Amino acid sequence: MDLIESVKAILAVGPDRWRMLTGAVDPALLERAPAPGEWSALNVLQHLIDVEPVFTSRVVAIQAGQPFPGFDQDAGAEVGRPVADVSALIDRWAALRERGLAVLATVQPDDLVRTAVHAELGEVTLANLLNEWGGHDLMHMVQAEEAIMQPFIAGVGPWRGYFAAHEARGSR
């Protein structure tokens, strides 16, 4: 697997996947938390806006061999704010993502072994960070889809067992 190209591909399709998902479902499903204390699909999207500049700055920090701080996802500026226009929210994230992809375009294969110190995790490589970035993007897409999935799971009757891996804790 070519890590750099694979991560670029995953990151590049993210905004379009969100546009398709949010355009296809009832807006109430986007705002519905899957269980108390968990993020709705809309909260997940807001988190992606909060964290996108963090990934970009971390790539730059590792390329320079500079330490960088941890990230408190609960201290984000976006998560939980009222959203009037989901499409505009995706557009904001897409613009941030374009900046991230521009920074990612500067990464060369030899850079993957570069290291820097994460304030909480210790020494990390650029390869570690790129794997985290791609995995993070995919994980949160799954999280958003699982949040939207909950009312459907509740109505499947005898098929419910097939959804056990996707059922939110506390939703039964």
HELIX and SHEET records of a PDB file:
HELIX    1   1 LEU A    3  ALA A   24  1                                  22    
HELIX    2   2 PRO A   27  GLU A   31  1                                   5    
HELIX    3   3 ALA A   41  ALA A   64  1                                  24    
HELIX    4   4 GLN A   73  ALA A   75  5                                   3    
HELIX    5   5 VAL A   86  LEU A  104  1                                  19    
HELIX    6   6 PRO A  109  VAL A  113  5                                   5    
HELIX    7   7 LEU A  126  ALA A  154  1                                  29    
HELIX    8   8 GLY A  157  HIS A  166  5                                  10    
SHEET    1   A 2 THR A 115  HIS A 118  0                                        
SHEET    2   A 2 GLY A 122  THR A 125 -1                                        
END                                                                             
